[in-house]
């Protein structure tokens, strides 16, 4: 009973103590210890990017990564190219009923006129120890394109050109850093020959018979190269082997079910000497025929005996079953050589002048390789070409050329009459390089 009464009195005592407790005047600090209020427990929250991603932050980061990749990709590309034009004059003033005016020529077959040979651009992502996958594409537009085009790409199955545009190269390439193996898949320029399709990259303006009539220009297929030996000094390959399988000679679209097999070798013991060999065996190059073998052997030797002098020798031999106009096997062979000497005038350190001399013999034994000749028998031709080159600027190439052709038959025109066994041409060319 007492305890119950005490509990009833306790609230009144608390109220009384509150009423009689002294109050702190306004503006004076309270005396004695003051208890701090107890803080409310903090609200537990998940990170903002878990509940709802911060799009304003994520978008710039993604864009920055994409921009970085694009920037790196663009920096890995190599660009080069040229624009070439010329004027060619045949002193015999040929006037044939149909082209070519300069018989036996390809890229300079027109006389007494200006020509826009090509505007070419090469875009390449080279492969090596720093990047394993790349590509190469060479858009090519101009009058030279009709001669370099492959059947199935800007040229129909009859061999008629459909435009003045071509893709000289269009392939994907890869590199294996362990074995240093390189692989190409697509369309690529042939490994045979001492000259190339791109005119300014050759020593002479006009092309040789061996380049125009003895070898193919391009192939479409798979090419693999493998370094085998390095020079004793290290860092430079001395011996490299190659193998390829393709649709054949100058065709993107295969004309039959047959394929061509390639074998290549490159040997360079030092910077002064190099040797390149190519063998191509095609099961057939004839439309709808799978068994008409064609063989080609090509050897190119380059020697630099002294500073500023380069010597090049080229040999070709080919044979094809039942392709000649006579119905017999077609056989062709030839040999050529070029000497180039670089020099400067007025004591300049940069060699801005060069003189190149080329001579060759080509034997089209059955008359099957040189177009527009009109003779079913064998045709043998010789030529000698002298070229003077001048580069007043590193990106400007000027050339003047004198060429003399000789044949064993009257295959060349004198006016409208085909009665000459020789022809002489003069050429001036200009090329802007980049």
Helices and strands as residue ranges (DSSP letters): H 2-20, H 48-51, H 55-75, E 78-90, E 113-125, E 133-141, H 145-148, E 165-176, E 181-189, G 199-201, H 209-209, I 210-214, E 218-230, E 237-246, E 260-270, E 273-282, E 294-303, E 309-320, E 330-343, E 353-364, E 379-393, E 396-407, E 412-414, E 417-420, E 422-433
